[in-house]
Amino acid sequence: MSLQNLYYKRTAATAKACYACYKPTTIVLATMDTTDFLYTCLVHLTDPGFATRVKDDDSDKKAGVSAEEIARVKQEWEEKQKKKREKEKGKDDGDKADGPAKGENDEERAQQKASEESLDKKPEAAGVGQPTTSPKPMHERYVLHRRIFDLRLAEHRRRRQAAQARTLAPRLPGTPSNTMS
């Protein structure tokens, strides 16, 4: 069993004592498969003598859609909106050529145009600014200081040896029970 010195910051439901200072904390540093975990407070996470944060270069790539893709989709959407408006203008010009309309119809058309323009503005603000897929939550990654990691390895080794001793103990011979005189 070989541990890797790469821990992920997670939050636990119940507070337990910090590994170093014994203050109650809900922050847990755990390995990927949670073979090793330790509770630690924010003070010790910022201490370079305890743990250092690993910078993620891939976080920008994983965050969602690229800027080029957003620009392309935005341009396509604007083109569709222009075509839509041109069709509406063509219909309105055709209606005016047919004859004079009643005053009520003009008011209704103005209200429809105002509502369509407000609807056109809403999708632009919501659709362009946010990616279509929700970004996956990423846990912060930390590397323990080598001395702290050595302590963790020694603790795991001690636990493993204690478990082996418990399994071997029943097979070992016992002390003699009768006395020699």
Protein Blocks (a to p, Z undefined) as FASTA:
>chain_A
ZZddddcddddfbdcddfklopacfbdcddfkomaccdddfklmmpmklbccdddfklmm
mnmpcfklmmmmmmmmmmmmmmmmmmmmmmmmmmmmnoccdfklmmmmmmmmmmmmmmmm
mmmmmmmmpcfbdcddddddddddfklmmmmmmmmmmmmmmmmmmmmmmmpccddfbdcZ
Z
